[in-house]
Amino acid sequence: MDSSDTPAAPENLAGLFLIAETELQDPNFFRTVVLMLHHNEEGAFGLVINRESEVVVGDVIEGVEHSPAAALTVYVGGPVQQNYVFVLHSGIPERYHSEHVESPCQGVYFEPSFQHVLDYMNSEDYLAPEEDSSPRIRVFAGYSGWGAGQLERELEEDAWLVHPARGDLVFGPDSAEGWKNVLSQKGGFYRIVAETGYKPSMN
């Protein structure tokens, strides 16, 4: 396919997935899917959604031992400032939202204040994950950041594919399959890439 036939990436990638191309070998982003949260002329900010760590919230945050939050798995949101914690959830009651909460795509809320989510999980309003109506909650350490023009250059170098973000993919049950599952949503040729992990020769 001629590169001139490839649709140009939108100017603002907030609310979209970045899917790492097979050639992207940076260990921080190898086979990752990034939910983009902010993107403007000053840079870009997002969270890797498919890199599950082996630690839980109780291992890294003090004072949560008696909270259901202690058992939440910590995901690695990116290589930047991994001492910072962020949350994505599918919709906890609004009275527990901070003033900075935002919804990058349908069914997903970005909450930069872990305390607000902790307050919900310690309240009588909390619904355990076993209940069908319970909101999905993912905790992330660190984030993925790009300086002015950096992400645009990476897109020009075909380091990333772009795809609309969806809540069911953000909160998929098997994060290890996240790259494969999201890439396959692009259909056609990309289904082959998702299954094999590399691009078949087009010659």
Protein Blocks (a to p, Z undefined) as FASTA:
>chain_A
ZZklpccddfblghiacdddfklmbfklgoiacddfbdcfkbccdddfkbccfbdfklmm
ghilmgmklmpccddfbjehklbccdddebiafklpcfkbccfbghiacdfblklmmmmm
mmmkbccfklmklccddddedjddddehklmmmmmnopaccddddfklmmgcblmlmmmm
mmmmngpjlmmmmmnopacdfZZ
